[in-house]
Amino acid sequence: MRSTRSPAAAFVDVTARLSLLMAGLSIAWSLFQLLLVAVLGRLDPMGWLQQQGLPVPTAMQWAARHALSLTLLMLLSSVALLVVSWAFLRHREWGRIGFIVFLVVVALANFAMLPLVDGMFAAMQTILPSGFQDSPDSREVLAQMQASRWTALIGAGATALAFAGLHGWLVVKLCRDEVRALFR
C-alpha cells in the first residue's frame, strides 16, 4: 500500500529536484565557460578587434579582463545552489532559507541586468565606422538598432517581471505553515 504525501511535501520535492537539475546544468555550463575563457584568453579576441580598427566598448574590455573571475563566481554560485537545493530536498531548515535567499537574489539580479542590455546597444553604436552616421544607409540601420534596443529592453523587463512574480509566489509558498512544518 502506497502512503500519500501531503501536497506541501510534493511541492517541496518537485521544487527541490528541479533546482538540483538547474544547479547541475549551471555547473556544467560554468565548466564549459572556463574552457572557453582559457581558449579565448590565448586567442586574444580584444586584440583582434582592435587590429581590425574596431573600437572595443569599455564594458566588453572589462568583461574580457575579468572573464575568469566572473566564470568562477558563476561556478561557485552554482555549487552553492546545488548544496542549498540538496539540503532543501532533505528538508533542512537552512536549505529552505537558503533557497528563499537564492530566489530573491536572482529576482533582483534580473532587474540589475536591464542597464547592461541598454549599454550593449549603446556600445554597438560605437562600433559603427566613422562617418557612417552621415551615409544614406545610416538612418535605416540606426532605426533598426533602436527598434531592436527597445524590443530587447521590453523583453528583458517582461522576463524580469515574470521571474519576480514566480519567485515571489515560491517565497510565499515556502513561508506557509504547512511547508515550514516539513523542515527541521
N, C-alpha and C positions, 0 to 999 in steps of 0.2 A: 504494500500500500504506500502510495506516494504522499509525503507530507506537503501541505500547502504553505507557501511562503506568503508573507504579507506583501501588499503592493509596495510598501515603503522599502522592504528588503529587495524586492525585484528591481525597483528603480535604482537603488544604490548599486546593485551588482551590475546591471546593464551600463550605467554611467561609468562605473569604475573600469569595466572591461573595455569600453570604448576609449577611455582616456589612456589606458595602458597601450592600446593599439596606436593611438595618436602619438604617444611618447616614443614608442618603438620606431614608428615611421620617421619621427623627427630626429631621433638619434641616427638612423640610417642616412637621412638627408644631410645631417651635420657632418658625418664622416665622409660622405661624398664631397661636400663643400671643402673639407680640409684637403682632400686630394686635389680639387680644383685650385685652391689657394696655392698649393705647392707648385702645381704645373704653371699657373698663370704668373706666379712670382718669378719663375725662370724665363717666361716669355716676355715679360715687361710690357703689358698692353698699353699702359700710360705713356711709356716712351715711344711706342709705335704710333700712337695717336698724335703725339707732339711732332714726330718726324714727318707725319703726313700734313703738318700745318694746321691740324685741327685743335682748337682750344679745348682743354680738358677742364670741365667745370670743377669748382672748388669742392663741392660735395663728393664728386667722383674721386678726386685726389685723396680726400680724407678717408673715404671708404676703402680705397686701394691701400693706403698706408696702414689702416687698422683691420685689414681683412682677416688676418689670423686671430686677432683678439676678438673680433665680432663673431667669428665662427666658433671659437672656443666658448664664448659666452652663450651662444645658442646651444652648443653641445651640453654644457653644464646645466643650463635651464631645462633641457630635455631630460637629462638624467634625474634632475630634481623632480620633474613631473612624474617620471617613472616611479621613483621612490614614494612620492606622495600618493600616486594612484594605487600602488600596491598596498600601502597602509590603509587607504580608503576602501579597497576591496576587502581587506581583512578587518574592517570595521573598527579601526583605531581612531580615537577622537582627534589626535594630531593630524591624521590623514584627512579627515573631514575638514578641519580648519585650514590645513594647507591647500586643499583643493579649492576651497572658497577663496583663499588669497590668490591662487592662480587665476580663477575666473575673473576676479575684479581687476587684477593687473593686466590681463590680456584685453579685457574690455577697454580699459583706459589706454593701453598701448595702441589699439586700433585707431583711436581718435588722435593720438600723438603722431601717427604716421601721415595724417592728412596734409600737414605742411610740406612733408617730403615729396608727396605726389605733385603738389603745386611747384615746388622747387625743381623737380625733374623737368617739367615743361619749360620753366624759365631757363634752365641750363641748356635745353635743346635749342633754344633760340640763339644762345651764344655760339653754338657750333656752326650755325649758318655762315657761309662765306661772306667776307666783307663786300659790301656793295650789292648784296643780294636783295636787300630790302628796297632798293631803288629799281629793281628789274620788274618787267611786266608780270612775270610769274609769281612774284613775291606775295601779292595780295591774296591770291588763291591759296598758296601754301600756308601763309600766316593765318588765314581764316580757318583752314583745316586744322592747324595746330591748336588754335583757340577752341574750336569745337571739340577736339579730342581732349584738351585740358579739362573743359567743363564736364564732358562725359566721364572722364576718369575720376574727377573730384566728386561728382554726384554719385557715381557707382561706389567709390570707396566710402563716402559718407553714409550711403544707404546700407552698405555692408557693415560698417562700424555700428550703426544704429541697430541693425538686426542682431548682431552678435551681442551687443549690450543688452538688448531685450531678452535674448536667450539666456545669457549668463545671469542676468538679474533674476529671471524665473528660476533657474537652477539654484541660485543662492537662497531664494525664499523657500524653495522646497527642502533644501538641505538644512535649513534652520527650523523646520517644523518639528514639533514634539515627537511625532511618530518616527521620524527619521533620526533625530538626535538620540532617541532611546536605543537605537541599534548599536551605538558606538560606546566604546569603553576606553 
